[in-house]
Amino acid sequence: MKNEQIIAAARRLFNRYGFKKVSMDEIASEAGVTKKTVYTYFSSKEELLKYCIKEELQNMRKII
């Protein structure tokens, strides 16, 4: 559940501000969790972005 909140928050922020301008603190705040919780699920912002991209590619494959 919390990881889904984190992913959704990251996706919103990445879309709105771009990857470089978003911090892990902002993602945690948007998701309503602590930064420590974010790092429990994802070791870095890059890993979180890769997860979002991978998930999006899987969704595209289902559509095709």
DONU-419739 format. One line per 5 residues: their letters; for each residue x, y, z of N, C-alpha, C. Coordinates in steps of 0.001 Angstrom, whole numbers, plus 500000, padded with zeros to 6 digits. Each point is the difference from the previous one (the first is absolute). Layout:
BEGIN
A> X Y Z X Y Z X Y Z ~ ...
// end
This chain:
BEGIN
MKNEQ> 500817 498803 500000 499183 501197 500000 500863 501265 500000 ~ 500956 500068 500931 500849 501187 500052 500847 500142 498749 ~ 500473 498867 499474 500798 500103 498779 499164 500531 498842 ~ 498711 499665 499971 499116 500531 498955 499818 501503 500153 ~ 499904 500471 501250 499900 501436 500260 501262 500712 499527
IIAAA> 501138 499396 500270 501285 500590 499623 500119 500076 498485 ~ 499645 498931 499328 500083 499953 498536 499064 501030 499374 ~ 498783 500078 500510 499037 500975 499466 500477 501431 500225 ~ 500538 500272 501171 500511 501339 500302 501182 500348 499102 ~ 500910 499054 499837 501164 500232 499148 499572 500266 498559
RRLFN> 499063 499220 499522 499507 500177 498636 499405 501404 499804 ~ 499177 500424 500955 499403 501346 499917 501075 501086 499976 ~ 500955 499884 500911 501035 501027 500100 500938 499979 498797 ~ 500391 498822 499538 500860 499905 498818 499305 500612 498788 ~ 498714 499728 499852 499241 500559 498873 499889 501511 500098
RYGFK> 499790 500499 501200 499781 501428 500201 501293 500814 499926 ~ 501085 499491 500639 501215 500808 500136 501229 499429 499291 ~ 499933 498757 499586 501161 499360 499395 500837 499296 501051 ~ 500749 499034 499556 500778 499147 500902 501012 500786 500824 ~ 500754 500880 499361 501096 500703 500680 499520 500945 501096
KVSMD> 498823 500567 499848 499528 501001 500959 499260 499413 501196 ~ 499809 498690 500014 499251 499354 501085 500978 499311 500950 ~ 499786 500213 501293 500856 499354 500999 499250 498856 500684 ~ 500751 499149 500664 499385 498908 500753 499149 500558 501140 ~ 500401 501128 500576 499194 500655 501040 498633 500390 499455
EIASE> 499980 500550 498805 498737 500419 499376 499121 498797 499684 ~ 500612 498933 499526 499247 498777 499712 499385 499456 501290 ~ 500784 499964 501062 499504 499510 501288 498838 500860 500493 ~ 500165 501303 499910 498948 500914 500445 498721 499815 499195 ~ 500135 499910 498686 498844 499812 499108 499296 498670 500287
AGVTK> 500781 498976 500355 499441 498674 500265 499452 499876 501420 ~ 500335 500958 500857 499533 499947 501380 500756 498991 500853 ~ 501274 499795 499658 500846 499080 500759 501313 500707 500324 ~ 500834 499360 500796 501307 500576 500306 500996 499643 498897 ~ 501077 500768 499954 501037 499707 499012 500606 498615 500260
KTVYT> 500095 499623 501259 500516 498676 500350 499136 498900 499387 ~ 498687 500211 500000 499083 499024 499401 500238 499894 498496 ~ 500227 501132 499344 500284 499979 498562 501250 499171 499741 ~ 501038 500224 500803 501253 499254 499817 499862 498526 500384 ~ 498991 499650 500761 499744 498591 500306 499595 499255 498732
YFSSK> 499245 500676 499147 499510 499379 498768 500906 500239 498790 ~ 500657 501150 499953 500835 500369 498852 501308 500591 500503 ~ 501119 499456 499533 501303 500433 500509 500426 501370 499475 ~ 499369 500456 498908 500366 501299 499438 498864 500542 499139 ~ 500112 501251 499670 499005 500624 499124 500079 499370 498612
EELLK> 501198 499634 499582 500181 499358 498706 499289 498650 499950 ~ 500094 499245 501083 499318 498703 500054 498484 500191 499928 ~ 499513 501018 500658 498566 500305 499967 499560 500378 498589 ~ 500792 500792 499322 499692 500365 498611 500012 498767 499105 ~ 500993 499151 500155 500070 498771 499204 498767 499131 500225
YCIKE> 499549 499918 501237 498800 499225 500297 498795 500584 499268 ~ 499859 501321 500052 498868 500663 499330 500046 499756 498495 ~ 501173 500082 499415 500147 499775 498559 499671 498547 499660 ~ 500517 499075 500790 499744 498573 499763 498501 499700 500072 ~ 499342 500562 501007 498563 499789 500151 499230 500584 498817
ELQNM> 500409 501162 499538 499340 500645 498860 500185 499166 498731 ~ 501190 499450 499803 500243 499146 498841 499130 498742 500039 ~ 499834 499430 501177 499135 498819 500142 498555 500345 499641 ~ 499546 501168 500435 498639 500437 499659 499846 500189 498495 ~ 501019 500548 499353 499950 500205 498552 499947 498660 499270
RKII> 500767 499033 500488 499996 498670 499370 498615 499355 500099 ~ 499334 500199 501120 498659 499442 500157 499035 500609 499004 ~ 500144 501280 499743 499132 500693 499059 500247 499515 498590 ~ 501255 499821 499657 500363 499557 498652 499614 498545 499847
// end
